[in-house]
Amino acid sequence: MSEQAQSQWWWTAEGFFLVQQFDLGQPALSPKQLIVAIDRQVMARNRRLTLNLASWREDTLWLGPIALLRLGPLMAQPPDRVGGGWRAIRGGLIAQSAPGSLYYTLAAQQGRTLLSVGLAGFVPRLPRVLFEHLQLPVHRRLIRAAAGDLQAELARAAPDNRA
């Protein structure tokens, strides 16, 4: 994976959209395993972001009695999109309810696997200007860190790194 992630974001009438793309190289995991692994890393990074004060229970990130973020279960992408998964955004303190989603997609390019992680139709509770200056930078760093964690996991699992 390259150190520099490609990142784009924009607003529409439906909400906020963000796509970050990472080069995973030639991982030994199946597409389904990669999607489960990045989702696990994103959830772990969310927890670490709160200094482990928050915890995930039943697809909700809880800080004591406060639901910070409610997500749907990890679902496979529709059949027309190979190698992906998504979670519906269902609300919480930092997000208004549906129809937003957190998604992961895989694509092959020149023998390498590209991972895209994105938000689609996300409607934050913060006003737009505050979201762009406070929540967006945190989200981008969190996803970059989760992708870095996945890169490290893949490097440890690579056949040439096993003893």
C-alpha positions, 0 to 999 in steps of 0.5 A, spaced: 500 500 500 502 506 498 503 511 503 499 516 500 492 515 499 488 518 494 482 522 497 476 525 494 470 528 498 464 532 496 457 534 498 450 533 494 443 534 496 443 527 499 449 529 503 456 528 504 461 523 500 468 521 501 472 516 497 479 514 500 483 509 495 489 505 498 493 500 494 494 493 497 499 490 493 497 482 492 494 480 498 494 473 499 487 473 502 480 473 498 476 479 497 471 477 502 476 476 507 479 483 505 473 486 506 472 483 513 479 485 515 478 492 513 471 493 517 474 490 523 480 495 523 475 501 522 471 498 528 478 498 532 480 504 530 474 508 532 474 505 539 482 507 539 480 514 537 475 514 543 482 512 548 478 505 548 472 509 552 467 507 547 466 500 545 462 496 539 456 492 541 451 490 536 453 495 530 453 501 535 459 505 538 457 506 545 460 511 550 457 509 556 449 510 555 451 515 549 450 511 542 456 515 538 454 511 531 449 506 529 451 502 523 447 496 520 451 489 519 456 488 514 453 486 508 456 484 501 455 488 495 450 487 490 452 482 485 454 487 480 459 490 484 464 484 485 469 484 492 465 489 496 461 490 502 457 496 506 454 498 512 448 502 513 449 509 517 443 508 522 444 515 526 447 516 533 450 522 536 455 524 530 450 522 524 443 523 522 439 517 520 439 513 513 440 513 507 448 514 508 452 508 508 460 506 509 462 502 504 468 498 502 470 496 494 476 492 491 478 493 484 484 489 480 489 494 477 495 492 473 495 485 478 494 489 484 488 490 489 485 497 490 481 498 496 476 504 496 473 506 503 468 511 503 462 514 505 456 515 501 450 520 503 452 521 510 448 527 513 452 529 519 449 532 525 454 538 525 453 544 521 457 543 514 463 548 516 464 545 523 464 538 520 469 540 514 474 542 520 472 537 525 469 531 524 472 530 516 479 530 518 478 525 524 475 521 519 480 521 514 485 520 519 482 514 522 480 510 515 488 512 513 490 508 520 485 503 519 488 501 512 495 502 515 493 497 520 490 492 514 497 493 510 501 491 516 496 485 517 497 483 510 505 484 510 505 479 517 501 474 513 505 474 506 508 467 504 515 470 504 514 473 511 513 466 514 518 462 518 
